[in-house]
Amino acid sequence: MIKNDIRNIAIIAHVDHGKTTLVDQMLKQGGVLHSNQQIADRVMDSGDIERERGITILAKNTAVHYKGVKINIVDTPGHADFSGEVERVLKMVDGVLLLIDSFEGPMPQTRFVLSKALDRGLPALLVMNKVDRADARNDEVVDELLDLLSDLNADPETLSRPILYVSARLGTATTDMDKPQKNLEALFDAILKYVPAPKGDMDGPVQLLISTIDYNDYVGRIGIGRVARGTLRAGMDVVKCNHLTKEVSPPQRLVNLNTFDGLKHLPVEEVRMGDIVAISGLADLSIGDTVCDPAHVQPLPFVAIGEPTVTMTFSVNDSPFAGQEGTYVTSRHLRARLYREVETDVSLRVEDGETPDQFYVKGRGELHLSVLIETMRRQGYEFQVSRPEVIYKQVDGKLCEPVDRVQCDVPQAYAGAVIEKLGRRRGVLVSMHGQDRVRLEFLAPSRGLFGYRSEFLTDTRGEGVMSFGFESYEPVKGDIPHRTAGALVCHEAGEATQYALHGAQERGTLFITPQTPVYGGMIFGQSNRAGDLVINICRQKHVTNIRNTASAEDSLRLMSVYSLSLEECLEFIEDDELLEVTPKSLRMRKKELNHQQRLREASRKKGD
């Protein structure tokens, strides 16, 4: 049976290609948002971190109505580190809307998300965004897109569908650039025409596959998914089962049913096959579970999620400042929070470490784990983390490492520096084209990209654009230099003084300001040379009976202090260092705080 009054689509694209902006316009023109209604831009990016960074982290559901049809829309992340969000929501939809920037063209994440959609047999509606840009390359990007579809062995129907030219900023869409339109009607009409309506058994025993987990303080865990079969009613008894674990729960009563309409959750009494719904009242609901009739227990298979490629060690903070700034500081709090995250993030893995105070956390990339760290510190957690490391695995008897496809758009003058730096990091140049602005494509080990983004921006004077995504596992490429310079390390505990920092700034780059509390073994800067340098930055200037002049005070001014962000701290630290994370501070430190003990350990390793 076909349910013609519904369409379920996901909007997929590379980061910054305009997905969330397009959803804003679809909500406005779909009657959800009034023309005079005051709302923030990117209304779907509701999280604080999403708004601050300008990226989508979590997939979100909304819906609009057009010509009597309800269009359920899933806004997905564009960054490769959150691709697990994209993979799991594809089980909820019948088609995808692939968005491409008219200047940048297909990017690494474009290839990834499109391949996942085609593998599931989902029809792809091709949309070129930002066609109103002065530097738009519409014809060239169309050719690049067709080449990508050919590489991915897309079916003839995908190639024959018209390409939509859209300006999400202006809210316009057309299938012919010579015939511009003033609204998104062409896009809505294409969705109704090319995205199939849900098809299934409307009267059979109910089946609902959970693809997303949300949480509410009042009702607890909320499962979001699509009804695959039958009718689901509020108050009915259901069981939850899982295709992998084969576990079946006792019958439980379904408390609430909600559907999505614009930005609201609407309570309903029943939903039928094809509807996307949020349910609550079931204990221990997880992503991949199937909610079904107790008399017909038939779990649905869930999409296989890609494995993590990066791991870090989270541990209880044991620095001299431990417990001073955080609310949740014990291993019990840390363990509970990490394992709770696994329930809502299918790309994350958590394992107990060698000691009760350690936990191994595995994710899709540095950004994936850094967003988790930032979220936890804002919630009041205090802990410390190690340097990110890639996850190796054996393939056909060989030790292999994750390799990323890296795409760099840089001015011609800086292309040489980028090729040289990525070559040192074991990157292999795959393609190079363009004149004034060059597009370079590399295959590089994931570990070679740790810490490279800031270096890339410096080499290209901030004009370069770099993006990358996981490509495959390949045999280990060899040694890759990480940090050539040493660290400036505090000698003793106290408060950093302007006098001491002024003397230390000649030795390297400072990361802290005067009056910052420090402890022995804490890193306060980067040395100009290889090897660590231990300095006492708490010493005071000797007091004399000679009055200081204004010029003497000016001579003690610090040239500059570079405050590192969370990602920069993770890129900076070495294997023998840790990052101390608290709600108020980020402090880099040596694992062994005692300087003499570090010297003895280094001497012992040399002897071995």
Secondary structure as GFF3:
##gff-version 3
##sequence-region A 1 608
A	DSSP	beta_strand	6	13	.	.	.	ID=ss1
A	DSSP	alpha_helix	19	29	.	.	.	ID=ss2
A	DSSP	alpha_helix	48	53	.	.	.	ID=ss3
A	DSSP	beta_strand	60	66	.	.	.	ID=ss4
A	DSSP	beta_strand	69	75	.	.	.	ID=ss5
A	DSSP	three_ten_helix	80	82	.	.	.	ID=ss6
A	DSSP	alpha_helix	83	89	.	.	.	ID=ss7
A	DSSP	three_ten_helix	90	92	.	.	.	ID=ss8
A	DSSP	beta_strand	95	101	.	.	.	ID=ss9
A	DSSP	alpha_helix	108	119	.	.	.	ID=ss10
A	DSSP	beta_strand	124	129	.	.	.	ID=ss11
A	DSSP	alpha_helix	138	151	.	.	.	ID=ss12
A	DSSP	alpha_helix	156	160	.	.	.	ID=ss13
A	DSSP	beta_strand	164	167	.	.	.	ID=ss14
A	DSSP	beta_strand	172	174	.	.	.	ID=ss15
A	DSSP	alpha_helix	185	194	.	.	.	ID=ss16
A	DSSP	beta_strand	207	216	.	.	.	ID=ss17
A	DSSP	beta_strand	220	229	.	.	.	ID=ss18
A	DSSP	beta_strand	231	233	.	.	.	ID=ss19
A	DSSP	beta_strand	237	242	.	.	.	ID=ss20
A	DSSP	beta_strand	252	253	.	.	.	ID=ss21
A	DSSP	beta_strand	256	261	.	.	.	ID=ss22
A	DSSP	beta_strand	264	267	.	.	.	ID=ss23
A	DSSP	beta_strand	270	272	.	.	.	ID=ss24
A	DSSP	beta_strand	276	280	.	.	.	ID=ss25
A	DSSP	beta_strand	289	292	.	.	.	ID=ss26
A	DSSP	beta_strand	310	315	.	.	.	ID=ss27
A	DSSP	alpha_helix	331	344	.	.	.	ID=ss28
A	DSSP	beta_strand	349	352	.	.	.	ID=ss29
A	DSSP	beta_strand	358	363	.	.	.	ID=ss30
A	DSSP	alpha_helix	366	378	.	.	.	ID=ss31
A	DSSP	beta_strand	383	385	.	.	.	ID=ss32
A	DSSP	beta_strand	389	390	.	.	.	ID=ss33
A	DSSP	beta_strand	393	395	.	.	.	ID=ss34
A	DSSP	beta_strand	398	411	.	.	.	ID=ss35
A	DSSP	three_ten_helix	412	414	.	.	.	ID=ss36
A	DSSP	alpha_helix	415	424	.	.	.	ID=ss37
A	DSSP	beta_strand	428	433	.	.	.	ID=ss38
A	DSSP	beta_strand	437	445	.	.	.	ID=ss39
A	DSSP	three_ten_helix	446	449	.	.	.	ID=ss40
A	DSSP	alpha_helix	452	459	.	.	.	ID=ss41
A	DSSP	beta_strand	465	475	.	.	.	ID=ss42
A	DSSP	beta_strand	487	490	.	.	.	ID=ss43
A	DSSP	beta_strand	494	495	.	.	.	ID=ss44
A	DSSP	alpha_helix	498	504	.	.	.	ID=ss45
A	DSSP	three_ten_helix	505	507	.	.	.	ID=ss46
A	DSSP	beta_strand	508	510	.	.	.	ID=ss47
A	DSSP	beta_strand	517	518	.	.	.	ID=ss48
A	DSSP	beta_strand	523	527	.	.	.	ID=ss49
A	DSSP	beta_strand	533	535	.	.	.	ID=ss50
A	DSSP	alpha_helix	550	554	.	.	.	ID=ss51
A	DSSP	alpha_helix	566	572	.	.	.	ID=ss52
A	DSSP	beta_strand	577	581	.	.	.	ID=ss53
A	DSSP	beta_strand	586	590	.	.	.	ID=ss54
A	DSSP	alpha_helix	595	607	.	.	.	ID=ss55
###
